[in-house]
């Protein structure tokens, strides 16, 4: 049975037969017991474990067990569902926190989640069987041209040329990026002069349709803030002295600010 995947080695269509996918060049990729397929060949890896490591994945899982990011997840899923997509692709899906909620609201859509981090995809596939998950590079996603009518990219690298290749004509791209004051209080512990986040540039091949800003201030316990720090790009900037200051606070107020950037394929 022909699938929507294409071979990461030769770009030919992949056929599903039993517990594996294969192409006409006899490249074969087994389906893991959790239900995902690994389409990241060893020769395409730049490190032994690409993407987020186990510690970062665990921290994100722990943080997402709280409700702090629910307002972003729910609003994004609502906005995307209004497009009534038939094929939706989440590039950089991680543990599926956003992917599964979008899938639940887009009942008639075939939803695919892709991430380069195997521990994250394994976790997602075990819990969200309504989504097709794969381990793969989002820079060279294993799908045919003009594959999806809606693409979602949440805090993931944006590869404009690949996004334009994957998106159907007049299709929609949703890029979630940090809002101006996102995590301002944490950054203030590290930097003397905090640089505010800027809105992202429009990817080549797309035009900006709408930009939605969401912002809330949440009170968090220290352990929760630890998990939040571990899942951010500036985690390595935090030193023990910064953690000690946080731990001494009675409570910690954190600004959560996001931009949902909607683009349309030209």
BALOBA-1460 file (C-alpha; in Angstrom, 3 decimals):
// residues 266
<rec num="1" residu="x" x="0.000" y="0.000" z="0.000"/>
<rec num="2" residu="x" x="1.476" y="3.333" z="-1.043"/>
<rec num="3" residu="x" x="1.931" y="5.824" z="1.794"/>
<rec num="4" residu="x" x="2.362" y="9.585" z="1.997"/>
<rec num="5" residu="x" x="5.991" y="9.136" z="3.002"/>
<rec num="6" residu="x" x="8.873" y="9.219" z="0.578"/>
<rec num="7" residu="x" x="12.233" y="7.566" z="1.004"/>
<rec num="8" residu="x" x="14.789" y="9.821" z="2.745"/>
<rec num="9" residu="x" x="17.583" y="8.190" z="0.718"/>
<rec num="10" residu="x" x="16.301" y="8.176" z="-2.863"/>
<rec num="11" residu="x" x="13.077" y="10.263" z="-2.631"/>
<rec num="12" residu="x" x="10.928" y="7.509" z="-4.154"/>
<rec num="13" residu="x" x="7.479" y="6.811" z="-2.654"/>
<rec num="14" residu="x" x="7.404" y="4.476" z="0.342"/>
<rec num="15" residu="x" x="5.014" y="1.531" z="0.435"/>
<rec num="16" residu="x" x="3.723" y="0.067" z="3.667"/>
<rec num="17" residu="x" x="3.782" y="-3.655" z="3.990"/>
<rec num="18" residu="x" x="3.243" y="-5.218" z="7.397"/>
<rec num="19" residu="x" x="5.452" y="-3.568" z="10.001"/>
<rec num="20" residu="x" x="7.708" y="-1.642" z="7.649"/>
<rec num="21" residu="x" x="7.919" y="0.859" z="4.804"/>
<rec num="22" residu="x" x="10.024" y="0.257" z="1.700"/>
<rec num="23" residu="x" x="10.656" y="1.834" z="-1.697"/>
<rec num="24" residu="x" x="11.343" y="0.331" z="-5.117"/>
<rec num="25" residu="x" x="15.071" y="0.615" z="-4.428"/>
<rec num="26" residu="x" x="14.612" y="-1.786" z="-1.495"/>
<rec num="27" residu="x" x="15.362" y="0.781" z="1.189"/>
<rec num="28" residu="x" x="13.396" y="-0.412" z="4.230"/>
<rec num="29" residu="x" x="12.283" y="1.353" z="7.407"/>
<rec num="30" residu="x" x="10.661" y="-0.572" z="10.240"/>
<rec num="31" residu="x" x="7.662" y="0.674" z="12.188"/>
<rec num="32" residu="x" x="8.494" y="0.785" z="15.899"/>
<rec num="33" residu="x" x="6.261" y="-0.988" z="18.397"/>
<rec num="34" residu="x" x="5.020" y="2.441" z="19.555"/>
<rec num="35" residu="x" x="3.722" y="3.108" z="16.038"/>
<rec num="36" residu="x" x="6.183" y="5.646" z="14.627"/>
<rec num="37" residu="x" x="8.636" y="5.165" z="11.767"/>
<rec num="38" residu="x" x="12.265" y="6.283" z="11.877"/>
<rec num="39" residu="x" x="13.081" y="8.005" z="8.562"/>
<rec num="40" residu="x" x="16.389" y="9.457" z="9.706"/>
<rec num="41" residu="x" x="19.104" y="7.160" z="8.265"/>
<rec num="42" residu="x" x="22.311" y="6.824" z="10.254"/>
<rec num="43" residu="x" x="24.313" y="8.415" z="7.452"/>
<rec num="44" residu="x" x="22.130" y="11.534" z="7.663"/>
<rec num="45" residu="x" x="22.716" y="12.068" z="11.378"/>
<rec num="46" residu="x" x="25.134" y="14.774" z="12.476"/>
<rec num="47" residu="x" x="25.360" y="13.366" z="16.006"/>
<rec num="48" residu="x" x="24.598" y="10.107" z="17.807"/>
<rec num="49" residu="x" x="21.370" y="11.537" z="19.248"/>
<rec num="50" residu="x" x="20.125" y="14.471" z="17.139"/>
<rec num="51" residu="x" x="17.676" y="16.998" z="18.516"/>
<rec num="52" residu="x" x="16.711" y="17.472" z="22.153"/>
<rec num="53" residu="x" x="18.354" y="15.065" z="24.567"/>
<rec num="54" residu="x" x="16.521" y="12.870" z="27.088"/>
<rec num="55" residu="x" x="16.903" y="15.459" z="29.868"/>
<rec num="56" residu="x" x="15.295" y="18.224" z="27.800"/>
<rec num="57" residu="x" x="12.489" y="15.933" z="26.683"/>
<rec num="58" residu="x" x="11.806" y="14.895" z="30.290"/>
<rec num="59" residu="x" x="11.757" y="18.538" z="31.433"/>
<rec num="60" residu="x" x="9.290" y="19.483" z="28.701"/>
<rec num="61" residu="x" x="7.061" y="16.543" z="29.538"/>
<rec num="62" residu="x" x="7.010" y="17.563" z="33.199"/>
<rec num="63" residu="x" x="6.244" y="21.183" z="32.352"/>
<rec num="64" residu="x" x="3.451" y="20.256" z="29.948"/>
<rec num="65" residu="x" x="1.770" y="18.293" z="32.731"/>
<rec num="66" residu="x" x="0.937" y="21.696" z="34.214"/>
<rec num="67" residu="x" x="-1.604" y="24.006" z="32.588"/>
<rec num="68" residu="x" x="0.689" y="26.979" z="31.942"/>
<rec num="69" residu="x" x="0.829" y="26.569" z="28.148"/>
<rec num="70" residu="x" x="-2.767" y="25.447" z="27.713"/>
<rec num="71" residu="x" x="-3.910" y="28.905" z="26.628"/>
<rec num="72" residu="x" x="-1.476" y="28.796" z="23.705"/>
<rec num="73" residu="x" x="-2.233" y="25.190" z="22.768"/>
<rec num="74" residu="x" x="-6.001" y="25.685" z="22.842"/>
<rec num="75" residu="x" x="-5.998" y="28.958" z="20.899"/>
<rec num="76" residu="x" x="-3.671" y="27.584" z="18.241"/>
<rec num="77" residu="x" x="-5.808" y="24.457" z="17.829"/>
<rec num="78" residu="x" x="-8.920" y="26.604" z="17.526"/>
<rec num="79" residu="x" x="-7.377" y="28.859" z="14.869"/>
<rec num="80" residu="x" x="-6.033" y="25.932" z="12.842"/>
<rec num="81" residu="x" x="-9.304" y="23.990" z="13.031"/>
<rec num="82" residu="x" x="-11.150" y="26.904" z="11.409"/>
<rec num="83" residu="x" x="-9.219" y="26.118" z="8.205"/>
<rec num="84" residu="x" x="-10.795" y="22.641" z="8.173"/>
<rec num="85" residu="x" x="-7.595" y="21.050" z="6.823"/>
<rec num="86" residu="x" x="-7.528" y="17.646" z="5.151"/>
<rec num="87" residu="x" x="-3.772" y="17.065" z="5.526"/>
<rec num="88" residu="x" x="-1.857" y="18.734" z="8.343"/>
<rec num="89" residu="x" x="1.854" y="18.581" z="9.078"/>
<rec num="90" residu="x" x="3.450" y="19.546" z="12.404"/>
<rec num="91" residu="x" x="7.165" y="20.101" z="11.838"/>
<rec num="92" residu="x" x="9.153" y="19.865" z="15.061"/>
<rec num="93" residu="x" x="6.270" y="18.234" z="16.925"/>
<rec num="94" residu="x" x="8.266" y="17.155" z="19.986"/>
<rec num="95" residu="x" x="6.180" y="15.092" z="22.396"/>
<rec num="96" residu="x" x="2.941" y="15.916" z="20.581"/>
<rec num="97" residu="x" x="1.599" y="18.383" z="23.169"/>
<rec num="98" residu="x" x="0.209" y="20.674" z="20.471"/>
<rec num="99" residu="x" x="-0.157" y="18.063" z="17.738"/>
<rec num="100" residu="x" x="-2.706" y="15.873" z="19.467"/>
<rec num="101" residu="x" x="-4.936" y="18.809" z="20.460"/>
<rec num="102" residu="x" x="-4.921" y="20.080" z="16.881"/>
<rec num="103" residu="x" x="-5.748" y="16.557" z="15.668"/>
<rec num="104" residu="x" x="-8.630" y="16.295" z="18.140"/>
<rec num="105" residu="x" x="-10.167" y="19.507" z="16.804"/>
<rec num="106" residu="x" x="-9.497" y="18.786" z="13.130"/>
<rec num="107" residu="x" x="-11.569" y="15.620" z="12.994"/>
<rec num="108" residu="x" x="-11.464" y="15.237" z="9.208"/>
<rec num="109" residu="x" x="-7.735" y="15.846" z="8.853"/>
<rec num="110" residu="x" x="-4.924" y="13.356" z="8.453"/>
<rec num="111" residu="x" x="-2.316" y="14.694" z="10.880"/>
<rec num="112" residu="x" x="1.419" y="14.006" z="10.733"/>
<rec num="113" residu="x" x="4.029" y="14.915" z="13.338"/>
<rec num="114" residu="x" x="7.756" y="15.034" z="12.562"/>
<rec num="115" residu="x" x="10.712" y="15.574" z="14.885"/>
<rec num="116" residu="x" x="14.385" y="14.719" z="14.782"/>
<rec num="117" residu="x" x="14.452" y="13.730" z="18.475"/>
<rec num="118" residu="x" x="13.663" y="10.025" z="18.786"/>
<rec num="119" residu="x" x="12.835" y="10.113" z="22.553"/>
<rec num="120" residu="x" x="10.211" y="12.795" z="21.938"/>
<rec num="121" residu="x" x="8.597" y="10.986" z="19.005"/>
<rec num="122" residu="x" x="8.539" y="7.689" z="20.884"/>
<rec num="123" residu="x" x="6.664" y="9.372" z="23.737"/>
<rec num="124" residu="x" x="4.194" y="11.032" z="21.345"/>
<rec num="125" residu="x" x="3.446" y="7.900" z="19.341"/>
<rec num="126" residu="x" x="2.676" y="5.859" z="22.462"/>
<rec num="127" residu="x" x="0.087" y="8.366" z="23.654"/>
<rec num="128" residu="x" x="-1.508" y="9.856" z="20.552"/>
<rec num="129" residu="x" x="-2.404" y="7.112" z="18.056"/>
<rec num="130" residu="x" x="-4.625" y="9.492" z="16.049"/>
<rec num="131" residu="x" x="-1.437" y="11.128" z="14.677"/>
<rec num="132" residu="x" x="1.126" y="9.602" z="12.305"/>
<rec num="133" residu="x" x="4.550" y="10.293" z="13.838"/>
<rec num="134" residu="x" x="7.983" y="9.937" z="12.287"/>
<rec num="135" residu="x" x="11.582" y="10.638" z="13.250"/>
<rec num="136" residu="x" x="13.017" y="12.754" z="10.465"/>
<rec num="137" residu="x" x="14.749" y="16.001" z="9.617"/>
<rec num="138" residu="x" x="12.371" y="18.928" z="9.112"/>
<rec num="139" residu="x" x="14.970" y="20.458" z="6.798"/>
<rec num="140" residu="x" x="14.346" y="17.577" z="4.401"/>
<rec num="141" residu="x" x="10.956" y="16.244" z="5.436"/>
<rec num="142" residu="x" x="10.062" y="12.803" z="4.013"/>
<rec num="143" residu="x" x="6.939" y="13.883" z="2.127"/>
<rec num="144" residu="x" x="6.011" y="14.607" z="-1.468"/>
<rec num="145" residu="x" x="5.793" y="18.118" z="-2.932"/>
<rec num="146" residu="x" x="2.665" y="20.139" z="-2.055"/>
<rec num="147" residu="x" x="1.804" y="17.582" z="0.593"/>
<rec num="148" residu="x" x="-0.128" y="19.564" z="3.211"/>
<rec num="149" residu="x" x="-2.796" y="22.231" z="3.083"/>
<rec num="150" residu="x" x="-1.831" y="23.333" z="6.626"/>
<rec num="151" residu="x" x="1.650" y="23.278" z="8.165"/>
<rec num="152" residu="x" x="2.391" y="24.089" z="11.804"/>
<rec num="153" residu="x" x="5.821" y="25.067" z="13.153"/>
<rec num="154" residu="x" x="5.997" y="25.741" z="16.893"/>
<rec num="155" residu="x" x="9.311" y="27.083" z="18.247"/>
<rec num="156" residu="x" x="11.099" y="25.122" z="15.528"/>
<rec num="157" residu="x" x="13.683" y="26.231" z="12.962"/>
<rec num="158" residu="x" x="12.062" y="27.672" z="9.838"/>
<rec num="159" residu="x" x="13.387" y="26.395" z="6.522"/>
<rec num="160" residu="x" x="11.490" y="28.555" z="4.045"/>
<rec num="161" residu="x" x="12.350" y="26.639" z="0.889"/>
<rec num="162" residu="x" x="11.269" y="23.331" z="2.413"/>
<rec num="163" residu="x" x="8.059" y="24.833" z="3.794"/>
<rec num="164" residu="x" x="7.192" y="26.214" z="0.370"/>
<rec num="165" residu="x" x="7.859" y="22.804" z="-1.176"/>
<rec num="166" residu="x" x="5.605" y="20.995" z="1.296"/>
<rec num="167" residu="x" x="2.708" y="23.462" z="1.320"/>
<rec num="168" residu="x" x="-0.086" y="23.276" z="-1.227"/>
<rec num="169" residu="x" x="-0.769" y="26.399" z="-3.322"/>
<rec num="170" residu="x" x="-2.772" y="28.862" z="-1.207"/>
<rec num="171" residu="x" x="-2.184" y="26.587" z="1.789"/>
<rec num="172" residu="x" x="-1.624" y="27.941" z="5.303"/>
<rec num="173" residu="x" x="1.504" y="28.010" z="7.465"/>
<rec num="174" residu="x" x="1.316" y="28.745" z="11.192"/>
<rec num="175" residu="x" x="4.588" y="29.688" z="12.872"/>
<rec num="176" residu="x" x="4.475" y="30.102" z="16.657"/>
<rec num="177" residu="x" x="7.277" y="32.298" z="17.973"/>
<rec num="178" residu="x" x="8.086" y="34.053" z="21.279"/>
<rec num="179" residu="x" x="6.261" y="37.309" z="21.916"/>
<rec num="180" residu="x" x="8.121" y="40.486" z="22.812"/>
<rec num="181" residu="x" x="8.289" y="39.901" z="26.604"/>
<rec num="182" residu="x" x="8.348" y="36.102" z="26.672"/>
<rec num="183" residu="x" x="10.140" y="34.864" z="29.825"/>
<rec num="184" residu="x" x="11.282" y="38.419" z="30.557"/>
<rec num="185" residu="x" x="11.763" y="37.738" z="34.284"/>
<rec num="186" residu="x" x="14.044" y="34.761" z="33.673"/>
<rec num="187" residu="x" x="16.101" y="36.606" z="31.097"/>
<rec num="188" residu="x" x="16.500" y="39.501" z="33.534"/>
<rec num="189" residu="x" x="18.401" y="37.178" z="35.865"/>
<rec num="190" residu="x" x="20.956" y="36.479" z="33.153"/>
<rec num="191" residu="x" x="21.309" y="39.684" z="31.140"/>
<rec num="192" residu="x" x="21.890" y="43.254" z="32.289"/>
<rec num="193" residu="x" x="20.124" y="44.534" z="29.198"/>
<rec num="194" residu="x" x="17.332" y="42.235" z="28.093"/>
<rec num="195" residu="x" x="16.680" y="42.230" z="24.362"/>
<rec num="196" residu="x" x="13.015" y="41.849" z="23.565"/>
<rec num="197" residu="x" x="11.915" y="39.275" z="21.025"/>
<rec num="198" residu="x" x="11.053" y="40.525" z="17.553"/>
<rec num="199" residu="x" x="8.368" y="39.182" z="15.263"/>
<rec num="200" residu="x" x="9.785" y="36.748" z="12.717"/>
<rec num="201" residu="x" x="10.309" y="37.650" z="9.092"/>
<rec num="202" residu="x" x="7.856" y="36.276" z="6.559"/>
<rec num="203" residu="x" x="9.303" y="33.100" z="4.996"/>
<rec num="204" residu="x" x="10.097" y="33.425" z="1.304"/>
<rec num="205" residu="x" x="7.256" y="32.077" z="-0.811"/>
<rec num="206" residu="x" x="4.587" y="33.102" z="1.711"/>
<rec num="207" residu="x" x="2.707" y="36.255" z="2.652"/>
<rec num="208" residu="x" x="1.585" y="37.313" z="6.118"/>
<rec num="209" residu="x" x="-2.159" y="36.989" z="6.687"/>
<rec num="210" residu="x" x="-2.578" y="37.630" z="10.397"/>
<rec num="211" residu="x" x="-0.535" y="37.824" z="13.589"/>
<rec num="212" residu="x" x="-2.183" y="36.916" z="16.893"/>
<rec num="213" residu="x" x="-0.526" y="37.892" z="20.168"/>
<rec num="214" residu="x" x="-1.199" y="35.944" z="23.361"/>
<rec num="215" residu="x" x="0.234" y="37.005" z="26.709"/>
<rec num="216" residu="x" x="-0.379" y="36.023" z="30.308"/>
<rec num="217" residu="x" x="1.573" y="36.243" z="33.557"/>
<rec num="218" residu="x" x="1.664" y="33.000" z="35.558"/>
<rec num="219" residu="x" x="2.753" y="32.271" z="39.095"/>
<rec num="220" residu="x" x="4.925" y="29.147" z="39.223"/>
<rec num="221" residu="x" x="6.616" y="26.975" z="41.801"/>
<rec num="222" residu="x" x="10.403" y="26.677" z="41.669"/>
<rec num="223" residu="x" x="10.367" y="23.092" z="40.365"/>
<rec num="224" residu="x" x="8.075" y="24.114" z="37.519"/>
<rec num="225" residu="x" x="10.388" y="27.011" z="36.616"/>
<rec num="226" residu="x" x="13.331" y="24.590" z="36.607"/>
<rec num="227" residu="x" x="11.559" y="22.495" z="33.975"/>
<rec num="228" residu="x" x="10.707" y="25.598" z="31.971"/>
<rec num="229" residu="x" x="14.336" y="26.726" z="31.978"/>
<rec num="230" residu="x" x="15.518" y="23.304" z="30.829"/>
<rec num="231" residu="x" x="13.277" y="23.453" z="27.735"/>
<rec num="232" residu="x" x="14.427" y="26.907" z="26.612"/>
<rec num="233" residu="x" x="17.350" y="27.755" z="24.294"/>
<rec num="234" residu="x" x="19.068" y="29.848" z="26.976"/>
<rec num="235" residu="x" x="19.094" y="27.064" z="29.595"/>
<rec num="236" residu="x" x="22.881" y="26.757" z="29.350"/>
<rec num="237" residu="x" x="23.181" y="30.422" z="30.376"/>
<rec num="238" residu="x" x="21.688" y="29.709" z="33.801"/>
<rec num="239" residu="x" x="24.297" y="29.342" z="36.513"/>
<rec num="240" residu="x" x="23.886" y="28.058" z="40.052"/>
<rec num="241" residu="x" x="23.731" y="31.623" z="41.391"/>
<rec num="242" residu="x" x="20.692" y="32.313" z="39.215"/>
<rec num="243" residu="x" x="18.968" y="29.150" z="40.403"/>
<rec num="244" residu="x" x="19.724" y="30.043" z="44.024"/>
<rec num="245" residu="x" x="18.042" y="33.433" z="43.579"/>
<rec num="246" residu="x" x="14.960" y="31.798" z="42.114"/>
<rec num="247" residu="x" x="14.766" y="29.220" z="44.875"/>
<rec num="248" residu="x" x="14.766" y="31.922" z="47.573"/>
<rec num="249" residu="x" x="11.696" y="33.639" z="46.111"/>
<rec num="250" residu="x" x="8.321" y="32.991" z="47.773"/>
<rec num="251" residu="x" x="6.740" y="32.760" z="44.342"/>
<rec num="252" residu="x" x="7.880" y="33.410" z="40.813"/>
<rec num="253" residu="x" x="5.873" y="35.456" z="38.321"/>
<rec num="254" residu="x" x="6.698" y="34.618" z="34.705"/>
<rec num="255" residu="x" x="5.477" y="36.400" z="31.566"/>
<rec num="256" residu="x" x="4.370" y="33.975" z="28.857"/>
<rec num="257" residu="x" x="4.057" y="35.749" z="25.523"/>
<rec num="258" residu="x" x="3.524" y="34.201" z="22.105"/>
<rec num="259" residu="x" x="2.887" y="35.165" z="18.505"/>
<rec num="260" residu="x" x="0.812" y="32.950" z="16.217"/>
<rec num="261" residu="x" x="1.931" y="34.033" z="12.750"/>
<rec num="262" residu="x" x="-0.377" y="32.938" z="9.931"/>
<rec num="263" residu="x" x="1.042" y="32.897" z="6.405"/>
<rec num="264" residu="x" x="-0.417" y="31.866" z="3.075"/>
<rec num="265" residu="x" x="1.520" y="30.129" z="0.312"/>
<rec num="266" residu="x" x="1.835" y="32.419" z="-2.680"/>
